[in-house]
Amino acid sequence: MTQKKNLSAKSRGKSFAYAFNGLAQLIKQEPNARIHAIVTIAVIIAGFAKHINRWQWVALFFAIGLVWITEALNTCIEELCNFSCENKWHPAIKTIKDISAAAVLIAAIVSVGVGIIVFFC
């Protein structure tokens, strides 16, 4: 039987604190996340400088979010794989980690495409 979740403001506040801690860990531990952070800031500055419209902002935020979400999930998958195999090399784990990394690459390519459309078309 599952335990009923507490919906109090204190409990929800803790949930947000855990999530922000996870974001901080992601940025601290993952060099690619730091690159994503720099690119995110640069794109937002460029958007303000170019005075892009509301729908262009929507497209950029979805693209930025896609990259951050895939990077976070990729990091979780890699950590779980490392934990499950005790950091020993295994061909199946390598495949899983490579495919997970490919998801981030796909998200980044899509995001670059969105950026090109927003800023240059």
BELBEL-V860915 format. One record per residue. N is the residue number from 1. RES is the residue in one letter. SS is DSSP state (H for helix, E for strand, L for the rest). OMEGA is omega in degrees with one decimal (NA if undefined). D_LAST is the distance of its C-alpha to the last C-alpha in Angstrom with 2 decimals. Layout:
BEGIN
n=(N:N)
res=(RES:RES)
ss=(SS:SS)
omega=(OMEGA:OMEGA)
d_last=(D_LAST:D_LAST)
END
This chain:
BEGIN
n=(1:2:3:4:5:6:7:8:9:10:11:12:13:14:15:16:17:18:19:20:21:22:23:24:25:26:27:28:29:30:31:32:33:34:35:36:37:38:39:40:41:42:43:44:45:46:47:48:49:50:51:52:53:54:55:56:57:58:59:60:61:62:63:64:65:66:67:68:69:70:71:72:73:74:75:76:77:78:79:80:81:82:83:84:85:86:87:88:89:90:91:92:93:94:95:96:97:98:99:100:101:102:103:104:105:106:107:108:109:110:111:112:113:114:115:116:117:118:119:120:121)
res=(M:T:Q:K:K:N:L:S:A:K:S:R:G:K:S:F:A:Y:A:F:N:G:L:A:Q:L:I:K:Q:E:P:N:A:R:I:H:A:I:V:T:I:A:V:I:I:A:G:F:A:K:H:I:N:R:W:Q:W:V:A:L:F:F:A:I:G:L:V:W:I:T:E:A:L:N:T:C:I:E:E:L:C:N:F:S:C:E:N:K:W:H:P:A:I:K:T:I:K:D:I:S:A:A:A:V:L:I:A:A:I:V:S:V:G:V:G:I:I:V:F:F:C)
ss=(L:L:L:L:L:L:L:L:H:H:H:H:H:H:H:H:H:H:H:H:H:H:H:H:H:H:H:H:H:L:H:H:H:H:H:H:H:H:H:H:H:H:H:H:H:H:H:H:H:H:L:L:L:H:H:H:H:H:H:H:H:H:H:H:H:H:H:H:H:H:H:H:H:H:H:H:H:H:H:H:H:H:H:H:L:L:L:L:L:L:H:H:H:H:H:H:H:H:H:H:H:H:H:H:H:H:H:H:H:H:H:H:H:H:H:H:H:H:H:H:L)
omega=(-178.9:179.4:178.1:-178.2:178.7:-178.5:-178.1:178.1:178.7:178.9:179.1:177.3:177.1:178.4:177.5:178.9:177.4:-179.0:178.2:174.6:177.2:177.9:178.2:178.3:179.1:-178.2:-178.2:-172.8:-171.7:178.3:179.9:177.5:176.5:175.6:177.9:-179.6:179.4:179.6:178.2:-180.0:179.9:-179.8:179.0:177.0:179.1:178.2:177.1:-179.1:-177.4:-179.8:-179.0:-176.1:-176.0:-176.7:173.8:174.6:178.7:-180.0:-179.9:-179.4:175.0:179.2:177.9:179.6:179.3:-179.7:-179.2:179.4:-179.1:177.6:178.8:179.0:176.9:179.6:177.9:179.8:179.0:179.4:178.3:177.8:179.1:179.8:-174.9:-179.1:179.3:179.0:176.2:-178.5:175.9:-175.9:-179.9:178.0:177.9:179.4:179.3:-178.6:177.9:179.5:177.4:176.8:178.0:177.5:177.9:178.5:178.8:179.0:179.7:178.8:177.6:-179.5:175.7:177.0:177.6:179.0:178.4:179.4:-176.9:-171.8:-173.2:-179.2:NA)
d_last=(55.14:52.00:52.31:50.94:48.08:48.73:46.41:47.72:45.54:47.02:46.12:42.52:42.31:43.52:40.87:38.14:39.97:40.05:36.33:35.53:38.06:36.28:32.96:34.87:36.52:33.26:31.88:35.28:35.99:32.72:31.07:27.83:27.84:28.11:25.07:23.19:24.55:23.35:19.79:19.91:21.13:18.59:15.63:17.47:18.17:14.59:13.70:16.61:15.90:12.42:14.01:11.62:13.02:15.57:13.74:11.13:14.42:15.98:13.52:13.94:17.67:18.11:16.53:18.70:21.63:21.37:21.74:24.57:26.37:26.38:27.51:30.28:31.42:31.36:33.53:35.90:36.26:36.99:39.52:41.22:41.44:42.93:45.36:46.40:47.23:48.60:46.11:47.63:45.59:45.44:43.44:42.44:41.25:39.22:37.51:36.80:35.37:33.24:31.77:31.19:29.37:27.27:26.11:24.74:23.07:21.42:20.28:18.89:16.99:15.52:14.69:12.96:10.81:10.13:9.52:7.00:4.98:6.23:6.21:3.81:0.00)
END
